[in-house]
Amino acid sequence: MHVLVAPNAFKHGLSAIQAAESIAEGLRASAFAGRTTIHPVGDGGDGTGELLRRHLGGTMIPVSVHDPLDGGSTRSSRCSTTVARPSSNWPMPRVCAGAGR
């Protein structure tokens, strides 16, 4: 048997990656004799940028932004990767938003 472990994050507890690894570890520690594959997922909230970065092989880039309410500077991150355009051989930059804290 082959089990796909594909959880979302456990809010205020585990990231999707940590949850997937923990579930797979629990299966391996049990009497389960099958294969496991982990593929953590994101729903667009916290942690989705990190999942995209990890899956696409991108790099987290720290950036400074201004708070729209008081003009103070806050920290954020973005994830940058380069992928090939489906219709050409030229690379196309792709940016994925991430929750940098």
Backbone bond lengths (Angstrom), bond angles and torsions (degrees), N, CA, C in turn:
res aa  C-N    CA-C-N  psi(-1)  N-CA   C-N-CA  omega(-1)  CA-C   N-CA-C  phi
1 M - - - 1.444 - - 1.529 108.63 -
2 H 1.312 115.23 145.63 1.465 122.51 178.63 1.523 107.88 -121.07
3 V 1.330 116.85 123.65 1.464 122.05 -179.35 1.520 109.23 -110.14
4 L 1.321 115.64 127.50 1.458 122.00 173.57 1.520 107.69 -94.51
5 V 1.322 116.83 120.13 1.467 122.38 179.51 1.522 106.68 -101.85
6 A 1.339 116.78 107.58 1.464 121.35 -173.98 1.531 111.28 -134.18
7 P 1.339 117.17 67.34 1.473 118.88 -179.92 1.525 112.45 -86.66
8 N 1.317 114.95 159.83 1.449 122.82 166.62 1.530 105.85 -86.73
9 A 1.314 118.13 178.42 1.465 121.89 177.45 1.529 110.31 -67.36
10 F 1.315 115.57 153.59 1.461 121.97 171.52 1.529 104.91 -98.80
11 K 1.312 116.56 103.18 1.468 123.14 -171.90 1.529 111.52 -46.78
12 H 1.311 116.35 129.67 1.466 124.85 179.40 1.522 112.33 60.72
13 G 1.343 118.09 19.49 1.455 120.05 -179.65 1.509 112.93 -133.35
14 L 1.325 116.48 -67.59 1.457 122.03 -177.35 1.519 110.23 -132.93
15 S 1.320 115.79 143.34 1.464 118.95 171.48 1.527 107.59 -71.10
16 A 1.311 117.43 167.09 1.467 120.58 177.81 1.524 110.76 -60.13
17 I 1.325 116.68 -38.06 1.465 121.26 179.31 1.525 110.05 -65.39
18 Q 1.336 116.94 -46.99 1.464 120.76 179.07 1.527 111.25 -62.88
19 A 1.335 117.14 -40.90 1.463 120.65 179.34 1.521 110.88 -63.66
20 A 1.327 117.42 -45.71 1.466 121.17 -180.00 1.524 111.10 -61.83
21 E 1.325 116.62 -44.93 1.468 120.35 179.83 1.520 111.11 -64.84
22 S 1.340 117.95 -39.29 1.466 121.74 179.62 1.529 111.70 -66.55
23 I 1.321 116.66 -42.46 1.470 120.53 178.98 1.527 109.88 -64.49
24 A 1.325 117.06 -44.92 1.461 120.66 179.19 1.526 111.06 -63.32
25 E 1.324 116.85 -39.84 1.471 120.75 178.20 1.525 110.63 -63.07
26 G 1.329 116.30 -41.59 1.464 120.32 177.31 1.519 112.05 -62.50
27 L 1.327 116.80 -40.18 1.473 119.76 177.35 1.526 110.71 -64.46
28 R 1.344 116.54 -43.27 1.474 119.51 179.76 1.527 111.47 -64.46
29 A 1.333 117.42 -34.77 1.461 121.48 -178.99 1.531 112.06 -75.52
30 S 1.320 117.40 -17.29 1.468 121.39 179.28 1.524 109.42 -85.66
31 A 1.293 115.87 -169.33 1.469 120.97 178.66 1.531 111.83 -83.56
32 F 1.321 117.60 7.63 1.462 121.67 -178.91 1.529 110.17 -61.86
33 A 1.317 116.43 126.30 1.464 120.66 -175.63 1.527 112.76 -105.00
34 G 1.318 118.49 2.73 1.458 120.91 -177.09 1.512 112.89 -90.51
35 R 1.321 114.14 -173.25 1.468 122.62 177.78 1.514 110.61 -93.40
36 T 1.321 116.69 149.81 1.464 120.72 172.97 1.525 108.71 -125.90
37 T 1.318 115.07 142.84 1.456 122.73 172.68 1.509 106.69 -127.20
38 I 1.337 116.80 130.67 1.466 118.52 177.61 1.524 109.30 -101.18
39 H 1.328 113.93 138.94 1.461 121.28 176.87 1.526 107.06 -148.94
40 P 1.354 117.24 80.14 1.462 120.16 -179.43 1.524 111.25 -60.24
41 V 1.322 116.39 148.07 1.463 121.27 -178.35 1.532 110.10 -123.02
42 G 1.320 116.23 161.03 1.459 122.70 176.91 1.512 109.57 -130.05
43 D 1.326 115.53 151.88 1.463 120.04 -179.28 1.525 112.34 -107.79
44 G 1.332 116.31 15.43 1.460 120.08 -179.61 1.511 112.99 98.80
45 G 1.318 117.53 -6.86 1.459 121.14 -179.96 1.520 111.62 -92.76
46 D 1.344 115.31 -154.50 1.458 121.31 179.67 1.523 110.55 -53.12
47 G 1.296 116.12 134.75 1.451 121.29 176.39 1.516 115.24 92.96
48 T 1.319 118.29 -15.18 1.463 120.40 -178.34 1.534 111.13 -64.95
49 G 1.334 117.39 -39.33 1.457 120.70 177.98 1.516 111.71 -60.05
50 E 1.334 116.92 -41.11 1.464 120.71 178.78 1.525 110.77 -66.06
51 L 1.326 117.89 -38.99 1.467 120.28 176.98 1.528 110.89 -63.04
52 L 1.323 116.94 -42.79 1.463 120.49 177.86 1.526 110.96 -63.54
53 R 1.327 115.97 -44.04 1.464 119.97 179.46 1.522 110.66 -59.84
54 R 1.320 115.32 -45.39 1.471 119.97 -178.70 1.530 111.31 -65.78
55 H 1.320 116.98 -43.39 1.463 121.16 -177.43 1.529 112.31 -70.65
56 L 1.338 116.58 -38.85 1.459 120.57 -176.88 1.521 113.18 -92.58
57 G 1.331 117.16 -5.42 1.455 120.08 179.93 1.510 113.53 74.58
58 G 1.310 118.51 31.96 1.455 122.23 -177.74 1.517 113.20 -84.64
59 T 1.300 115.98 -175.94 1.459 123.61 -179.91 1.522 108.58 -126.52
60 M 1.330 116.92 133.41 1.459 120.37 175.99 1.525 108.08 -79.27
61 I 1.321 116.27 130.13 1.456 122.79 -177.64 1.532 107.92 -118.89
62 P 1.341 118.28 116.44 1.465 118.89 177.96 1.530 110.66 -69.88
63 V 1.302 116.44 137.12 1.464 121.67 177.97 1.518 108.90 -135.07
64 S 1.311 117.00 153.99 1.458 122.46 175.00 1.515 108.73 -104.06
65 V 1.317 115.39 137.48 1.461 120.92 178.59 1.522 108.53 -131.46
66 H 1.316 116.26 161.03 1.453 120.64 177.51 1.512 110.01 -98.25
67 D 1.314 115.04 135.37 1.454 121.73 176.98 1.523 108.24 -68.11
68 P 1.330 119.25 128.03 1.466 120.69 -176.50 1.525 113.46 -69.01
69 L 1.317 118.73 -15.76 1.456 119.98 -177.07 1.521 113.25 -90.82
70 D 1.342 117.39 -44.15 1.461 117.86 -176.46 1.526 113.76 -122.72
71 G 1.304 117.81 3.40 1.450 120.66 178.01 1.514 114.74 76.57
72 G 1.332 117.59 -2.41 1.460 120.33 178.53 1.518 110.84 -69.27
73 S 1.298 115.57 156.57 1.455 120.42 -178.28 1.531 109.93 -87.16
74 T 1.308 116.50 132.69 1.456 121.58 175.19 1.517 108.57 -121.50
75 R 1.320 116.70 164.12 1.462 120.65 -179.40 1.514 110.14 -102.37
76 S 1.277 114.46 143.05 1.444 121.64 177.72 1.518 107.61 -145.57
77 S 1.311 117.30 175.25 1.460 121.13 176.12 1.506 109.34 -137.49
78 R 1.315 115.38 158.18 1.443 120.15 170.70 1.515 106.94 -136.99
79 C 1.292 115.01 157.44 1.455 121.22 -177.64 1.510 107.42 -114.45
80 S 1.317 116.60 127.45 1.452 120.53 -177.84 1.517 110.37 -117.68
81 T 1.323 115.74 130.61 1.461 121.41 175.60 1.517 107.98 -136.94
82 T 1.298 116.83 164.31 1.457 121.49 173.96 1.512 107.61 -121.56
83 V 1.315 116.35 127.53 1.465 121.27 179.34 1.524 108.76 -127.90
84 A 1.304 116.58 157.66 1.463 120.01 178.14 1.522 109.69 -79.15
85 R 1.317 116.87 138.94 1.464 120.80 174.59 1.518 108.58 -66.91
86 P 1.329 117.57 139.37 1.457 119.22 179.05 1.528 113.00 -61.41
87 S 1.340 117.95 -29.25 1.466 120.41 -174.36 1.528 113.76 -99.47
88 S 1.327 118.43 2.71 1.465 119.60 -179.56 1.519 110.47 -153.05
89 N 1.306 115.89 174.88 1.456 120.89 177.36 1.523 112.77 -93.85
90 W 1.332 118.10 -1.20 1.455 120.76 -178.09 1.512 110.39 -81.52
91 P 1.355 118.19 134.83 1.469 119.51 177.02 1.521 110.85 -67.51
92 M 1.296 115.12 149.49 1.458 121.66 -179.36 1.522 108.07 -127.60
93 P 1.347 118.99 126.00 1.466 118.76 177.74 1.519 110.29 -68.43
94 R 1.288 115.09 143.77 1.454 120.65 176.74 1.520 107.29 -131.67
95 V 1.284 117.55 134.59 1.460 121.26 -178.19 1.514 108.24 -119.14
96 C 1.321 115.65 132.33 1.465 119.27 176.82 1.516 108.19 -118.90
97 A 1.313 115.72 133.49 1.459 121.03 -178.92 1.515 109.40 -73.35
98 G 1.307 116.69 142.97 1.459 120.85 177.56 1.503 109.97 -136.65
99 A 1.300 115.87 153.16 1.459 120.86 178.79 1.511 108.52 -89.13
100 G 1.316 117.50 93.24 1.462 121.04 178.65 1.513 109.53 -92.69
101 R 1.291 115.09 131.18 1.460 118.69 -177.86 1.493 109.71 -126.87
